[in-house]
């Protein structure tokens, strides 16, 4: 019997894949490391004007989302890039 990539027709949707478990673990790790990084800069940031601090935390509060798109794509499809890309 020849091995085939799992498709929606032959995968039991009620059983999460190991890829999803690994992806969730990586997401939690990314969030934790990012929070530690941002918090470690707090002594420096607290000397800035409040409006600048607000902008800093607003930007850094959203930047951690950037690596999640390819990670979620990998969790769902097993590929890091969109299919059909010429890279």
C-alpha positions in Angstrom: 0.0 0.0 0.0 1.3 3.4 -1.0 1.4 6.2 1.6 -0.8 9.3 0.8 -0.8 12.7 2.4 -3.9 12.9 4.6 -6.8 14.7 3.1 -10.1 15.9 4.5 -11.7 12.7 3.1 -9.4 10.3 5.0 -8.6 12.1 8.3 -10.7 11.7 11.4 -11.5 15.3 12.3 -12.2 14.5 15.9 -8.5 13.5 16.5 -6.1 16.5 16.7 -2.9 16.0 14.8 0.5 16.1 16.5 1.2 19.1 14.3 -1.6 21.0 16.1 -0.3 20.1 19.5 3.2 21.3 18.5 1.7 24.5 17.0 -0.2 25.3 20.2 2.9 24.7 22.2 4.9 27.0 20.0 2.2 29.7 20.2 2.2 29.6 24.0 6.0 29.7 24.0 6.1 32.7 21.6 3.7 34.6 23.8 5.6 33.8 27.0 9.0 34.7 25.5 7.6 37.9 24.0 6.0 38.9 27.3 9.3 38.3 29.1 11.2 40.4 26.5 8.7 43.3 26.7 8.6 43.2 30.5 12.4 43.2 30.7 12.5 46.5 28.9 10.1 48.1 31.4 12.8 49.8 33.5 14.0 51.6 30.4 10.5 52.4 29.1 9.2 53.8 32.4 11.5 56.8 31.9 9.8 57.8 28.7 6.8 60.1 28.4 3.5 58.4 29.0 2.3 58.9 25.4 5.5 57.3 24.0 5.1 54.4 26.5 1.5 53.9 25.2 2.8 53.7 21.6 5.5 51.4 22.6 3.2 49.0 24.3 0.6 49.3 21.6 3.1 48.3 18.9 4.8 45.6 20.9 1.4 44.3 21.9 0.6 43.5 18.3 4.0 42.5 16.9 3.9 39.1 18.4 1.0 38.2 16.1 3.2 38.4 12.9 4.8 34.9 13.3 1.5 33.3 14.0 0.1 33.4 10.5 2.7 31.0 9.0 2.5 28.9 12.2 -1.3 28.5 12.0 -1.0 27.8 8.3 1.5 25.0 9.1 -0.8 23.7 11.8 -3.7 23.4 9.3 -1.9 22.3 6.1 1.6 21.2 7.0 3.1 23.9 4.8 4.8 27.1 5.9 3.9 29.0 2.7 0.8 29.4 0.7 0.5 26.6 -1.9 1.3 27.8 -5.4 4.0 30.3 -4.3 7.0 30.4 -6.5 9.5 30.8 -3.6 
